[in-house]
Amino acid sequence: MVDEPDLILADEPLSALDLAQQRTLADLIDQERKDHSAAVLFVTHDVNPVLEMVDRVLYLANGSFKIGTPDEVLRSEVLSELYGTPVDVVRNQGRVVVLGAHGADHEHHAHEEWH
């Protein structure tokens, strides 16, 4: 980012960082984007640290994809279609959690405790 690039390619830049450092790096990239009108391609398995900075999401699963705003793509029906199985997308306090739903044939073992 020293040369003020027009395009920033960020491949999993937050993956080995704690939450505070994720925020610091995400803010740095976002500030560079704003200051120099840079486009950012951000690859991540966890969109939450950058969710408020994202205007488009390209979600890849099972050889298919959906593209749109986070509200258009990060929805239960969209991800269920992509994965070909029930998926729950839960939003809580500005964060998104994607949960694979268990099928009707899932059995709990007697020793398992579920709360």
N, C-alpha and C positions, 0 to 999 in steps of 0.2 A: 504494500500500500504506500510505500515511500514515493513511488513515481506517479501517484495519483492516477491509477488506471481507470479506463472507461468501463472495464468489466472485472469483477472480482469473482473468482471461482473458489468456493469454500467447500471442500469435501470433508465432512465430519470434523470441523474444527473444534467442536465442543465436547467430543466424545471422552476425552481423558481428563476433563476438568471438573472441579467441584462446582456447586451451584453459584457461588459468588464469582468465581473466575469465568464461568459460562456467561453470566450477566455482563461482566466487564468486557469480554471479547465481543459478544453480540452487540453491545453498545458502541464499541470502537468501529466495527464493520458498518453499523447503521449510520454512524456519524460521517464516516468516509463516503458512504452512499449519498447522504444529504449534501455534504460540503462540495462534492465534486461531480454530482449527478451520475454516479457510477451505477451500473446495473450489477446486481448480485445474484449469482446462482449458488444457492445454499443447500447442500445435501446433508440430510440429518435423519436419524431414526426417531428423534424426539423433537417435535416441532414446538413444544411449549416454551423453551427459552427465547425463541424468536417469533412466536405467534403474533404478537402485537406489531411486529415490524413487517410482516408478510402481506403482500397484496394478492399473490397467486400461489396456489399449491398444485404441484404435479405429483399425484400419488400413484405409485407403481405397485402392482401385486398380481401374481399369477400370469404374467405376460400381458396384462392389460393395464390401462391407466385411466385416470380421470384428472381433468385440469379445471380449475376455477378458483373462486375465492375460498378462503378457509371455511366459511359458512356453507358454501355450496358442496364442497368435497368432503369435509370431515363430519359426515352424517352416517347414522347407522345403516340406512337403506343403500347408500352409495358404496360403503365399504363391504357390506354384506354381498352386494352384487359382484364387486371386484374379487373378493375372496371365495365366493361360491359357498358360503356358510354364514350362519347368523353371527353378526358382529354388533356389539353395543358400543356406541360412542357416547360417553358421559362428559358433560361440561360442569366444572365446579370451580368457582373462584377464578375464572379466566383461564383455567387449564383444561386440556382435552385428554381424556383417557380412552384408549381403544381396548375393548375387552372382547376376546373371542368367547362366544356363547357356547355352552356345552349342549350337546344334543340330548334328546329325550332318553337315549340309551346309556347316558352316563350314570354310573352307580357310585355311591359313596360307600366306602368300606366301614365296617362297624367301629373300627378304632379311630376313624377320622372325626374330628370335632369341627363343626362349622358354626360360626357366630354371626 
